[in-house]
Structures are given as structure tokens and as C-alpha cells.
Amino acid sequence: MDEERGTGRTAALMRDTPRDAVFIVGFRNVVDYARRLAEKLQRDDLKIVPAEWLEQRNWMGREFTGIVLDHDVRLSDRQQTMLTIVMAQVRKPK
């Protein structure tokens, strides 16, 4: 993970992420870094959350323009199940 920091992979993913989408990072301690990077890329529209967000279920009943996982995210089995459910709530922007 750390050996890939600074390679531009996260920035490239953020640039390609749909507007107003959820961008999931692996750990809570990476959220601030990711938010600063998104701001630098002028992607303040992204909702940046840690993988634990999937288990909180406060996303139930909402629609999303996209759900994108950062390149170093490793989901637990439970998070993977929740991801499958939340992905069903992704809708193309009008």
C-alpha cells in the first residue's frame, strides 16, 4: 500500500469517478489525505468514506451516481456483501 503512495493511481481514479459519487478508501486514517487530494483535483463533489461506511447502512434507500473503490481497498466478506447491495442503488445521472 504505502509503496504505491505518490504514483497517481488514486488521483486518476478520482478524475474518472462520476460527479457526486462515493469514493471508498481502505481505512479511516486515509480519509483526510483523500479529501485533500480530491480538493486539489477540484473534486469537492465526491463523498469520501472509509470502507466501514458500507457496514453503517446509512446509505440504504438512497441513490448514487457511482461507487468507486480506491486501488488499495481490501474489503471484508461482510463489506463485500454490503457493496453488492449498495451497487444496486447506483443510477446514471439525468
C-alpha positions as semicolon CSV with decimal commas, in nm:
position;residue;x (nm);y (nm);z (nm)
1;M;0,000;0,000;0,000
2;D;0,247;0,266;0,112
3;E;0,489;0,175;-0,167
4;E;0,222;0,290;-0,411
5;R;0,168;0,629;-0,246
6;G;0,253;0,908;-0,484
7;T;0,212;0,703;-0,801
8;G;-0,103;0,887;-0,908
9;R;-0,337;0,588;-0,907
10;T;-0,580;0,743;-0,658
11;A;-0,575;1,075;-0,842
12;A;-0,652;0,900;-1,171
13;L;-0,942;0,712;-1,012
14;M;-1,079;1,034;-0,865
15;R;-1,060;1,212;-1,201
16;D;-1,256;0,928;-1,364
17;T;-1,517;0,897;-1,088
18;P;-1,868;1,016;-1,178
19;R;-1,978;1,350;-1,036
20;D;-2,127;1,331;-0,683
21;A;-2,021;0,968;-0,641
22;V;-1,899;0,789;-0,329
23;F;-1,525;0,721;-0,323
24;I;-1,427;0,448;-0,077
25;V;-1,081;0,437;0,077
26;G;-0,942;0,145;0,275
27;F;-0,902;0,293;0,619
28;R;-1,039;0,577;0,828
29;N;-0,690;0,728;0,866
30;V;-0,669;0,777;0,487
31;V;-0,991;0,980;0,456
32;D;-0,828;1,318;0,527
33;Y;-0,549;1,253;0,276
34;A;-0,805;1,151;0,013
35;R;-1,020;1,458;0,082
36;R;-0,719;1,688;0,042
37;L;-0,630;1,515;-0,284
38;A;-0,988;1,548;-0,411
39;E;-0,985;1,919;-0,324
40;K;-0,656;1,963;-0,510
41;L;-0,816;1,791;-0,812
42;Q;-1,123;2,016;-0,777
43;R;-1,340;1,715;-0,698
44;D;-1,517;1,856;-0,393
45;D;-1,830;1,679;-0,518
46;L;-1,700;1,338;-0,411
47;K;-1,819;1,182;-0,086
48;I;-1,505;1,020;0,053
49;V;-1,561;0,749;0,310
50;P;-1,371;0,459;0,469
51;A;-1,469;0,101;0,388
52;E;-1,654;0,079;0,723
53;W;-1,917;0,310;0,567
54;L;-2,055;0,006;0,387
55;E;-2,145;-0,156;0,721
56;Q;-2,317;0,152;0,865
57;R;-2,610;0,112;0,626
58;N;-2,699;0,483;0,637
59;W;-2,690;0,458;0,258
60;M;-2,996;0,233;0,242
61;G;-3,277;0,379;0,033
62;R;-3,053;0,638;-0,133
63;E;-2,941;0,652;-0,495
64;F;-2,585;0,718;-0,607
65;T;-2,421;0,826;-0,932
66;G;-2,135;0,588;-0,865
67;I;-1,945;0,390;-0,604
68;V;-1,569;0,371;-0,660
69;L;-1,314;0,181;-0,452
70;D;-0,963;0,317;-0,422
71;H;-0,697;0,083;-0,563
72;D;-0,575;-0,037;-0,222
73;V;-0,912;-0,116;-0,062
74;R;-0,941;-0,466;0,083
75;L;-1,298;-0,545;0,186
76;S;-1,406;-0,797;0,447
77;D;-1,661;-1,056;0,340
78;R;-1,936;-0,854;0,509
79;Q;-1,824;-0,532;0,337
80;Q;-1,818;-0,713;0,003
81;T;-2,178;-0,824;0,059
82;M;-2,282;-0,470;0,150
83;L;-2,101;-0,335;-0,158
84;T;-2,308;-0,564;-0,378
85;I;-2,626;-0,424;-0,222
86;V;-2,521;-0,059;-0,246
87;M;-2,409;-0,102;-0,608
88;A;-2,770;-0,188;-0,694
89;Q;-2,855;0,168;-0,589
90;V;-2,629;0,332;-0,848
91;R;-2,821;0,527;-1,109
92;K;-2,697;0,718;-1,409
93;P;-2,720;1,095;-1,359
94;K;-3,003;1,258;-1,553
